[in-house]
Amino acid sequence: MTILDDIIAQKRFEVAEMRADDKVVHSRNILRPSLFKRLYEASHLQVIAEMKRASPSKGLIAGGANPVEQASAYFNAGAACISVLTDKTFFKGSFNDLAAVAEVVPIPLLCKDFMIDPIQIDRAKAAGASVILLIVAALNDEELTGLYSYATGLGLEVLVEVHDVEELKRALAVDAKLIGVNNRDLRTFEVDLARTEEISAVFPFGEQRVLISESGITGRVDAERISGMGAKAILVGETLMRSGTIEDTLRSMQVEVTGLSR
Ligand SMILES: O=P(O)(O)OC[C@@H](O)[C@@H](O)c1c[nH]c2ccccc12
């Protein structure tokens, strides 16, 4: 069993609980700008800044972090989008975190979770998300297609996460516009920015799609390397959660996009 298998098993249990429980976390549902449009039009690398207390690979990262303070600092530094981990068991997040952030920032908001069922997408939307994540490695083609159209049908944007070229093909088969490469292998936890490089070599940049590089990004040097691959955004958690100077750290990553990206 890999960690991804463990997480998905836990999610099946949580989905059953959600169905039996009508306590839904809500926030005011405000209209947020399109993440796709922001990234597509950007000339500088955009930062999707993540609220992440803990993870299976790193353990506790910032157990006492306050999601409202964290998100406000991200917003002030010009983050393009805020990602909030809502998984409780493995990442110590919650839909309450997401709803609290939704109340204080007006920018695109990503619900970061392991989606296997439409009810989770309903909960993400109720809590204020404008974007959800679908992880190709966690879904078969039928599930991926079904959840993708369910989310877009609700007016949500979808970030489709891939790890290799085979998974990229599956993302393109559902016509994903926002494609994220996870530099971390969810099976082994190994992190390598070369994952983004591999995908960028075959990425259809001409087709109104944006490439996002996720995980393991430690600062400006990594950001420059990734911008040279044509990615329009980076998804950064741990580096920002551990930074004593969040706004400076985030701003230092907003480098010019130098790779071929259209
Ligand atoms: O903390 P990092 O290494 O900057 O990574 C952030 C983000 O990419 C990572 O949290 C992530 C990427 N894909 C995921 C899927 C589920 C949970 C978490 C993730």
The ligand as an SDF file (V2000), in Angstrom:
LIG
                    3D

 19 20  0  0  0  0  0  0  0  0999 V2000
    4.8640   22.0490    0.4670 O   0  0  0  0  0  0  0  0  0  0  0  0
    5.3410   22.0170   -0.9490 P   0  0  0  0  0  0  0  0  0  0  0  0
    6.4480   21.0510   -1.1740 O   0  0  0  0  0  0  0  0  0  0  0  0
    5.6410   23.4030   -1.4730 O   0  0  0  0  0  0  0  0  0  0  0  0
    4.0980   21.4650   -1.8430 O   0  0  0  0  0  0  0  0  0  0  0  0
    2.9080   22.2080   -2.0020 C   0  0  0  0  0  0  0  0  0  0  0  0
    1.8920   21.3970   -2.8140 C   0  0  0  0  0  0  0  0  0  0  0  0
    2.3770   21.2480   -4.1130 O   0  0  0  0  0  0  0  0  0  0  0  0
    1.6140   20.0400   -2.1610 C   0  0  0  0  0  0  0  0  0  0  0  0
    1.0320   20.3170   -0.9380 O   0  0  0  0  0  0  0  0  0  0  0  0
    0.7020   19.1450   -2.9960 C   0  0  0  0  0  0  0  0  0  0  0  0
    0.7230   18.9830   -4.3300 C   0  0  0  0  0  0  0  0  0  0  0  0
   -0.2490   18.1230   -4.7190 N   0  0  0  0  0  0  0  0  0  0  0  0
   -0.8990   17.6950   -3.6410 C   0  0  0  0  0  0  0  0  0  0  0  0
   -1.9830   16.8250   -3.5300 C   0  0  0  0  0  0  0  0  0  0  0  0
   -2.4930   16.6210   -2.2780 C   0  0  0  0  0  0  0  0  0  0  0  0
   -1.9370   17.1870   -1.1560 C   0  0  0  0  0  0  0  0  0  0  0  0
   -0.8750   18.0520   -1.2400 C   0  0  0  0  0  0  0  0  0  0  0  0
   -0.3440   18.3210   -2.4970 C   0  0  0  0  0  0  0  0  0  0  0  0
  1  2  2  0
  2  3  1  0
  2  4  1  0
  2  5  1  0
  5  6  1  0
  6  7  1  0
  7  8  1  0
  7  9  1  0
  9 10  1  0
  9 11  1  0
 11 12  2  0
 11 19  1  0
 12 13  1  0
 13 14  1  0
 14 15  1  0
 14 19  2  0
 15 16  2  0
 16 17  1  0
 17 18  2  0
 18 19  1  0
M  END
$$$$
